[in-house]
Amino acid sequence: MHDIRAIRENPEAFAAALERRGNLDVGTLVLSIRKTDDELRALLTDLQQKQARRNEASKQIGQAKARKDEAQANALMAEVAGLKDAIQQGEQKQRDLEADLRNQLAVIPNIPADDVPQGADENANVPVEARHYKAARNAAGGMNNPKEHFELGEALRMMDFERAAKVSGARFVYLKSQLARLNRALASLMLDTHTTKFGYEEVVPPFLARDAAFFGTGQLPKFEFDQFWALSGEEFLPYSQEEMRELENSTDTFGIQAAAVTVQRKLRKNRFGLVPTAEVPLTNYVADEILNEAELPIRFTAYTPCFRAEAGAAGKDTRGMIRMHQFDKVELVSITTPEQSNAEHERMTDAAQEILKRLDIAHRVVTLCTGDMGFSARKTYDIEVWLPGQNRFREISSCSNCGDFQARRMNARYRGQDGKVKGPVHTLNGSGLAIGRTLIAVMENYQNPDGSIAIPDALKLYMGGLEKIERA
């Protein structure tokens, strides 16, 4: 969320900064915001004047009655009644304008940091050469035709997409046996590294969150249809249980669909969504709070399932585990002062990279350009891991500094040592890492010619000393 005062005081600077995002009609956006803001401010001034006149007239009524001037008293009472009606109408208009202004601001993405490269898409992302990592070992043992992860997993009979589709549909998978254990081992390695080396506090957060939490981190309102929403509880239903049973037993399919739509519309304040990432519950931990500067930065890490209704472009990555509706991830979240956030961003990226370094898997880091960044980010580093089966780098982590953008939406602030509130905190989030994609990277980089998977040294302790995964 953006500060309306900053837009009001320097609309040209705001428009110029937002224009770097591209694909936005910035002129129309800023003009509409300013028009609504001007109308709201004029209305507030008018309301203040009417309220002052009403108070003054109310006093004059008593004075007129004391003088026994009934005509004057009646005239004043009529004026007060008219002012009361006008003020009530004005207050309703005020609420409407404030909601309109919030809605306009809510759909505008964050302003890119000054050092974010300009560009329209991923082709303009800039490599961070100093962060690139070349593995000590040869990927896939130097094989000429390395296989992709799904070929390996299915041949091992430990990765089953067909049965998952039978149960849940496309973009789900059953992991079994040693691949399931490897998935768990990766999560343990990540959590142990982030908590012991980097000082993150491990959290088990809720996996369901309300609309306000989704709004706070920027998933709402723009990405409403990318989420999985859960309907639960009779209090949310527009019909009684008897009425719902009648609908369910009727042959009117459209009626049932209409009922479902009505339910969805009534859930704006009370519905729950399955978290698309632990960023949502971890960042909102400090929503509507004023933190003490001395306790910042706060660092959280969590291992959770993640759920996304939108799993990438249609027809893209339809095979395998690259784009799933359900996947596991270890998330990193930091809450800092504005002065700390840039250094914290570098530190968070270090933590995410450390996992791939311990696994000795080649990867690179790029700074996302203005047109490729996420909605809430002001600067993002993407970590891309080498997948020999695809013969290309693929994203495995995004580490983003969101500045005060999410904090304004969450109303999260901090106070200084003097006890005075300084303003919004800064929030950061990153994948440390996406476990499914890390599993893919291990499988493809550590595959053997016979189809078995060697266990990286960093994981052997978590795998009970197992040297390799092979078909039973």
C-alpha positions as CSV (number, residue, x, y, z in Angstrom):
1,M,0.0,0.0,0.0
2,H,1.2,3.5,-0.8
3,D,1.2,6.6,1.4
4,I,-1.4,8.9,0.1
5,R,0.4,11.9,1.6
6,A,3.5,11.1,-0.5
7,I,1.4,10.9,-3.6
8,R,-0.4,14.1,-2.7
9,E,2.8,16.1,-2.0
10,N,4.8,14.9,-5.1
11,P,2.6,13.1,-7.6
12,E,5.1,13.6,-10.4
13,A,7.8,11.7,-8.5
14,F,5.4,8.9,-7.7
15,A,4.2,8.6,-11.3
16,A,7.8,8.5,-12.6
17,A,8.8,5.8,-10.1
18,L,5.7,3.7,-10.8
19,E,6.2,4.1,-14.6
20,R,9.3,2.0,-14.3
21,R,7.1,-1.0,-13.6
22,G,5.7,-0.8,-17.2
23,N,2.3,-2.1,-18.4
24,L,0.5,0.5,-16.3
25,D,-1.6,3.5,-17.3
26,V,0.2,5.6,-14.7
27,G,-1.2,8.9,-15.8
28,T,-4.8,7.7,-15.4
29,L,-4.0,6.0,-12.1
30,V,-2.5,9.0,-10.5
31,L,-5.2,11.4,-11.9
32,S,-7.9,9.2,-10.5
33,I,-6.2,8.9,-7.1
34,R,-5.7,12.7,-6.9
35,K,-9.3,13.4,-7.9
36,T,-10.7,11.1,-5.3
37,D,-8.3,12.4,-2.6
38,D,-9.2,16.0,-3.5
39,E,-12.9,15.3,-3.3
40,L,-12.4,13.5,0.0
41,R,-10.4,16.4,1.5
42,A,-12.9,19.0,0.3
43,L,-15.7,16.9,1.8
44,L,-13.9,16.7,5.1
45,T,-13.5,20.4,5.2
46,D,-17.2,20.9,4.4
47,L,-18.1,18.4,7.1
48,Q,-16.0,20.2,9.7
49,Q,-17.6,23.5,8.8
50,K,-21.1,22.0,9.0
51,Q,-20.3,20.4,12.3
52,A,-19.0,23.7,13.7
53,R,-22.1,25.5,12.5
54,R,-24.3,22.8,14.0
55,N,-22.6,23.2,17.4
56,E,-22.8,26.9,17.2
57,A,-26.5,26.9,16.2
58,S,-27.3,24.4,19.0
59,K,-25.9,26.9,21.5
60,Q,-27.9,29.7,19.9
61,I,-31.1,27.7,20.3
62,G,-30.7,27.8,24.1
63,Q,-29.9,31.5,24.0
64,A,-33.0,32.2,21.9
65,K,-35.2,30.2,24.2
66,A,-33.7,32.1,27.2
67,R,-34.8,35.3,25.4
68,K,-38.2,33.7,24.7
69,D,-37.6,34.3,21.0
70,E,-39.5,31.2,19.8
71,A,-39.3,32.2,16.1
72,Q,-35.5,32.4,16.3
73,A,-35.4,29.2,18.2
74,N,-37.6,27.3,15.7
75,A,-35.5,28.7,12.8
76,L,-32.3,27.5,14.5
77,M,-33.8,24.1,15.2
78,A,-34.8,23.7,11.6
79,E,-31.3,24.6,10.6
80,V,-29.7,22.1,13.0
81,A,-32.0,19.4,11.7
82,G,-31.0,20.2,8.1
83,L,-27.3,20.2,9.1
84,K,-27.8,16.9,10.9
85,D,-29.2,15.3,7.7
86,A,-26.5,16.9,5.5
87,I,-23.7,15.7,7.9
88,Q,-25.1,12.1,7.9
89,Q,-25.2,12.1,4.1
90,G,-21.7,13.6,4.0
91,E,-20.3,11.0,6.4
92,Q,-21.7,8.2,4.2
93,K,-20.1,9.9,1.2
94,Q,-16.9,10.1,3.2
95,R,-17.0,6.4,3.9
96,D,-17.6,5.7,0.2
97,L,-14.7,7.9,-0.9
98,E,-12.3,6.5,1.7
99,A,-13.2,2.9,0.5
100,D,-12.8,4.0,-3.1
101,L,-9.4,5.5,-2.3
102,R,-8.2,2.4,-0.5
103,N,-9.4,0.2,-3.4
104,Q,-7.5,2.3,-5.9
105,L,-4.3,2.2,-3.8
106,A,-4.7,-1.5,-3.0
107,V,-4.2,-2.6,-6.6
108,I,-1.0,-0.5,-7.3
109,P,2.2,-2.5,-7.1
110,N,5.3,-1.5,-5.1
111,I,7.7,1.1,-6.3
112,P,11.0,-0.4,-7.6
113,A,14.2,0.5,-5.7
114,D,16.5,2.9,-7.5
115,D,19.1,0.2,-8.3
116,V,16.6,-2.3,-9.8
117,P,17.4,-2.7,-13.6
118,Q,14.8,-1.4,-16.0
119,G,13.2,-4.0,-18.3
120,A,9.9,-5.5,-19.4
121,D,10.5,-9.2,-18.7
122,E,13.0,-11.9,-17.6
123,N,15.2,-11.2,-20.5
124,A,16.2,-8.0,-18.8
125,N,17.2,-9.6,-15.5
126,V,20.8,-8.9,-14.6
127,P,23.2,-11.6,-13.3
128,V,24.9,-11.0,-10.0
129,E,28.3,-12.6,-11.0
130,A,29.8,-12.4,-7.5
131,R,27.0,-14.7,-6.2
132,H,27.3,-17.4,-8.9
133,Y,28.4,-20.8,-7.6
134,K,30.1,-23.5,-9.6
135,A,29.8,-27.0,-8.1
136,A,33.0,-28.9,-7.2
137,R,31.6,-32.1,-8.8
138,N,30.3,-32.7,-12.3
139,A,26.6,-32.5,-12.6
140,A,25.0,-35.9,-13.3
141,G,28.4,-37.5,-13.1
142,G,29.2,-36.0,-16.5
143,M,26.5,-38.2,-18.3
144,N,25.9,-37.3,-21.9
145,N,22.1,-37.7,-21.8
146,P,21.0,-37.1,-18.2
147,K,17.4,-37.8,-17.5
148,E,14.8,-35.4,-16.1
149,H,13.5,-35.9,-12.5
150,F,10.2,-37.4,-13.4
151,E,11.8,-40.1,-15.6
152,L,14.1,-41.0,-12.7
153,G,11.3,-40.9,-10.1
154,E,8.9,-43.0,-12.1
155,A,11.6,-45.6,-13.0
156,L,12.4,-45.9,-9.3
157,R,8.7,-46.4,-8.6
158,M,8.8,-43.6,-6.0
159,M,7.1,-40.8,-7.9
160,D,3.5,-41.4,-9.0
161,F,1.7,-38.7,-10.9
162,E,-1.0,-40.9,-12.4
163,R,-2.5,-42.0,-9.1
164,A,-2.2,-38.5,-7.7
165,A,-4.3,-37.3,-10.7
166,K,-6.9,-39.9,-10.0
167,V,-7.2,-38.6,-6.5
168,S,-6.7,-34.8,-6.9
169,G,-6.3,-33.9,-10.6
170,A,-3.3,-32.6,-12.5
171,R,-0.2,-31.0,-10.9
172,F,-0.2,-33.3,-7.8
173,V,2.2,-36.2,-7.0
174,Y,2.7,-39.1,-4.6
175,L,6.3,-39.3,-3.3
176,K,7.1,-42.6,-1.8
177,S,9.8,-44.5,0.0
178,Q,13.3,-43.0,-0.1
179,L,12.2,-40.1,-2.3
180,A,9.7,-39.1,0.4
181,R,12.5,-39.5,3.0
182,L,14.7,-37.3,0.8
183,N,12.0,-34.6,0.7
184,R,11.9,-34.7,4.5
185,A,15.7,-34.7,4.8
186,L,15.9,-31.5,2.7
187,A,13.5,-29.7,4.9
188,S,15.5,-30.7,8.0
189,L,18.8,-29.6,6.4
190,M,17.2,-26.2,5.5
191,L,15.7,-25.6,8.9
192,D,18.8,-26.6,10.8
193,T,21.0,-24.4,8.6
194,H,18.7,-21.3,8.9
195,T,18.3,-21.7,12.7
196,T,21.8,-22.5,13.7
197,K,24.0,-20.6,11.2
198,F,21.7,-17.6,10.5
199,G,19.7,-17.3,13.7
200,Y,16.2,-17.6,12.2
201,E,13.5,-18.7,14.7
202,E,11.7,-21.8,13.7
203,V,7.9,-21.4,13.5
204,V,5.0,-23.8,12.8
205,P,2.4,-21.3,11.5
206,P,-1.3,-21.7,10.6
207,F,-1.9,-23.1,7.1
208,L,-5.2,-21.3,6.8
209,A,-5.4,-17.5,6.8
210,R,-8.2,-14.9,6.5
211,D,-8.7,-12.3,3.8
212,A,-7.0,-9.6,5.9
213,A,-3.7,-11.6,6.0
214,F,-3.8,-12.2,2.3
215,F,-4.4,-8.5,1.8
216,G,-1.5,-7.6,4.1
217,T,1.1,-9.4,2.0
218,G,-0.4,-8.4,-1.3
219,Q,-2.2,-11.5,-2.5
220,L,-5.5,-9.7,-2.4
221,P,-7.2,-8.2,-4.2
222,K,-5.2,-8.7,-7.4
223,F,-4.4,-12.5,-7.0
224,E,-7.7,-13.7,-5.6
225,F,-8.2,-16.3,-8.2
226,D,-4.7,-17.7,-7.8
227,Q,-5.6,-19.0,-4.3
228,F,-7.4,-22.0,-2.9
229,W,-10.3,-20.9,-0.7
230,A,-11.8,-23.1,2.0
231,L,-15.5,-23.0,2.8
232,S,-16.3,-24.1,6.4
233,G,-18.9,-23.5,9.0
234,E,-22.7,-23.0,8.9
235,E,-22.3,-19.4,9.9
236,F,-20.8,-18.6,6.4
237,L,-23.7,-20.2,4.4
238,P,-26.5,-18.1,2.9
239,Y,-28.9,-20.9,3.3
240,S,-30.0,-23.2,6.2
241,Q,-28.9,-26.8,6.2
242,E,-32.4,-27.8,5.0
243,E,-32.3,-25.4,2.1
244,M,-28.9,-26.6,1.1
245,R,-30.1,-30.2,1.2
246,E,-33.0,-29.3,-1.0
247,L,-30.6,-27.7,-3.5
248,E,-28.3,-30.7,-3.4
249,N,-31.2,-33.1,-4.0
250,S,-32.7,-31.0,-6.8
251,T,-32.0,-31.6,-10.5
252,D,-31.4,-27.8,-10.9
253,T,-27.6,-27.9,-11.5
254,F,-27.6,-24.1,-12.1
255,G,-29.3,-23.6,-8.7
256,I,-26.5,-25.4,-6.9
257,Q,-23.9,-23.4,-8.8
258,A,-25.7,-20.2,-8.0
259,A,-25.7,-21.2,-4.3
260,A,-22.0,-21.8,-4.4
261,V,-21.4,-18.4,-5.9
262,T,-23.6,-16.8,-3.2
263,V,-21.6,-18.6,-0.5
264,Q,-18.3,-17.3,-2.1
265,R,-19.6,-13.8,-2.1
266,K,-20.6,-13.9,1.5
267,L,-17.2,-15.0,2.6
268,R,-15.3,-11.7,2.1
269,K,-14.6,-11.2,5.8
270,N,-14.7,-14.7,7.2
271,R,-13.4,-17.1,4.6
272,F,-10.1,-18.9,4.9
273,G,-7.5,-19.5,2.3
274,L,-4.9,-22.2,2.1
275,V,-1.5,-20.4,2.4
276,P,0.3,-20.0,-1.0
277,T,3.5,-19.6,1.0
278,A,4.4,-19.2,4.7
279,E,5.1,-15.6,3.9
280,V,1.4,-14.9,4.6
281,P,1.2,-16.1,8.2
282,L,4.8,-15.3,9.1
283,T,4.7,-11.6,7.9
284,N,1.2,-11.0,9.4
285,Y,2.5,-12.1,12.8
286,V,3.2,-8.4,13.4
287,A,0.0,-7.0,11.8
288,D,-1.6,-4.2,13.7
289,E,1.3,-4.0,16.2
290,I,3.8,-1.4,17.2
291,L,7.2,-3.1,17.7
292,N,10.1,-1.9,19.8
293,E,13.2,-0.9,17.7
294,A,15.4,-2.9,20.0
295,E,13.8,-6.2,19.0
296,L,14.4,-5.7,15.3
297,P,15.3,-7.5,13.1
298,I,12.9,-10.3,13.8
299,R,13.7,-13.4,11.7
300,F,11.3,-16.4,11.2
301,T,11.6,-19.6,9.2
302,A,8.9,-22.2,8.6
303,Y,8.4,-25.5,6.7
304,T,4.9,-25.6,5.3
305,P,2.9,-27.0,2.5
306,C,2.0,-24.3,0.0
307,F,-1.1,-24.2,-2.2
308,R,-1.6,-22.3,-5.5
309,A,-4.5,-22.6,-7.8
310,E,-2.5,-20.9,-10.6
311,A,0.5,-23.1,-11.3
312,G,2.1,-21.2,-14.2
313,A,1.3,-20.7,-17.9
314,A,-1.1,-23.1,-19.5
315,G,0.7,-26.0,-21.2
316,K,4.0,-25.1,-19.5
317,D,5.9,-27.7,-17.4
318,T,3.0,-30.1,-17.6
319,R,5.3,-33.0,-16.8
320,G,6.9,-33.5,-13.4
321,M,7.1,-31.4,-10.2
322,I,8.2,-28.0,-11.5
323,R,4.8,-26.4,-11.2
324,M,2.5,-27.9,-8.7
325,H,-0.8,-26.9,-7.0
326,Q,0.7,-28.3,-3.7
327,F,4.3,-28.2,-2.8
328,D,6.6,-27.9,0.3
329,K,8.8,-24.9,1.0
330,V,11.0,-23.6,3.8
331,E,10.3,-19.8,4.0
332,L,12.4,-17.0,5.4
333,V,10.8,-13.8,6.7
334,S,12.5,-10.8,8.3
335,I,10.9,-7.7,9.9
336,T,13.4,-4.8,10.2
337,T,13.8,-1.1,10.5
338,P,14.2,0.8,7.2
339,E,17.9,1.2,7.9
340,Q,18.4,-2.5,8.2
341,S,16.5,-3.8,5.3
342,N,19.0,-3.6,2.5
343,A,21.7,-5.4,4.5
344,E,19.1,-7.9,5.6
345,H,18.2,-8.6,2.0
346,E,21.8,-9.6,1.2
347,R,21.9,-11.7,4.3
348,M,18.7,-13.5,3.5
349,T,20.0,-14.3,0.0
350,D,23.2,-15.7,1.6
351,A,21.0,-18.0,3.8
352,A,19.1,-19.3,0.8
353,Q,22.3,-19.9,-1.2
354,E,24.0,-21.7,1.6
355,I,21.7,-24.7,1.1
356,L,22.7,-25.2,-2.5
357,K,26.4,-24.7,-1.5
358,R,26.1,-27.4,1.1
359,L,24.5,-29.7,-1.5
360,D,27.3,-28.7,-4.0
361,I,24.9,-27.9,-6.8
362,A,25.7,-25.2,-9.4
363,H,23.5,-22.1,-9.3
364,R,23.4,-18.5,-10.2
365,V,21.7,-15.3,-8.9
366,V,20.0,-12.6,-11.0
367,T,18.5,-9.3,-10.0
368,L,15.0,-9.1,-11.4
369,C,14.2,-6.2,-13.6
370,T,11.3,-3.8,-13.0
371,G,8.9,-5.7,-15.2
372,D,9.6,-9.2,-13.7
373,M,9.3,-8.4,-10.0
374,G,6.4,-9.5,-7.9
375,F,3.6,-7.2,-6.9
376,S,4.8,-6.4,-3.3
377,A,8.6,-6.4,-4.0
378,R,10.8,-3.3,-4.3
379,K,13.9,-5.5,-5.2
380,T,14.2,-9.2,-5.8
381,Y,17.1,-11.6,-6.2
382,D,16.2,-14.9,-7.9
383,I,18.4,-17.9,-7.3
384,E,18.4,-20.3,-10.3
385,V,19.7,-23.8,-10.0
386,W,21.2,-25.9,-12.7
387,L,19.1,-28.8,-13.9
388,P,21.1,-31.1,-16.2
389,G,18.0,-33.0,-17.3
390,Q,16.6,-29.8,-18.8
391,N,20.0,-28.5,-19.6
392,R,19.1,-25.1,-18.2
393,F,18.9,-23.0,-15.0
394,R,15.5,-22.8,-13.2
395,E,14.3,-20.6,-10.4
396,I,14.5,-22.2,-7.0
397,S,14.2,-19.2,-4.7
398,S,13.1,-15.5,-4.8
399,C,14.4,-13.3,-2.0
400,S,12.5,-9.9,-1.9
401,N,12.8,-6.7,0.0
402,C,9.3,-5.2,0.2
403,G,10.2,-2.1,2.0
404,D,7.3,-0.6,3.9
405,F,4.7,-1.7,1.3
406,Q,3.3,-4.7,3.2
407,A,3.7,-3.0,6.6
408,R,1.4,-0.2,5.5
409,R,-1.2,-2.8,4.4
410,M,-0.8,-4.6,7.7
411,N,-0.5,-1.5,9.9
412,A,2.8,-2.8,11.3
413,R,4.9,0.0,12.9
414,Y,7.8,0.4,15.3
415,R,8.8,2.9,18.0
416,G,12.3,4.2,18.7
417,Q,14.3,4.2,22.0
418,D,12.5,7.4,22.9
419,G,9.2,5.7,22.8
420,K,7.9,7.6,19.8
421,V,6.4,5.8,16.8
422,K,8.8,6.2,13.9
423,G,6.7,4.7,11.1
424,P,6.2,1.4,9.2
425,V,8.6,-1.5,9.6
426,H,10.2,-3.1,6.5
427,T,9.4,-6.7,5.6
428,L,11.4,-9.2,3.6
429,N,10.7,-12.7,2.4
430,G,12.5,-15.5,0.6
431,S,12.4,-19.2,-0.2
432,G,15.0,-21.0,1.7
433,L,14.3,-23.2,-0.4
434,A,11.4,-24.6,-2.4
435,I,11.8,-28.2,-1.4
436,G,10.2,-29.8,-4.4
437,R,12.6,-28.0,-6.8
438,T,15.5,-28.8,-4.5
439,L,14.5,-32.4,-4.7
440,I,14.5,-32.1,-8.5
441,A,17.9,-30.5,-8.4
442,V,19.4,-33.3,-6.2
443,M,17.9,-36.0,-8.4
444,E,19.1,-34.6,-11.7
445,N,22.5,-33.5,-10.5
446,Y,23.3,-36.7,-8.5
447,Q,21.8,-39.3,-10.9
448,N,23.9,-42.3,-11.9
449,P,23.9,-44.1,-15.2
450,D,22.0,-47.0,-13.7
451,G,19.1,-44.6,-12.7
452,S,20.0,-44.5,-9.0
453,I,20.4,-41.3,-7.1
454,A,23.6,-40.6,-5.0
455,I,23.0,-39.0,-1.7
456,P,24.8,-35.7,-1.2
457,D,27.2,-35.6,1.8
458,A,25.1,-32.9,3.5
459,L,22.1,-35.2,3.5
460,K,23.6,-38.5,4.5
461,L,23.1,-38.0,8.3
462,Y,19.4,-37.2,7.6
463,M,19.1,-40.2,5.4
464,G,20.4,-42.6,8.1
465,G,23.8,-43.0,6.3
466,L,22.2,-44.2,3.0
467,E,24.6,-43.8,0.1
468,K,22.2,-43.9,-2.8
469,I,18.5,-44.3,-3.7
470,E,17.9,-47.2,-6.0
471,R,14.9,-49.3,-7.1
472,A,14.1,-52.1,-4.7
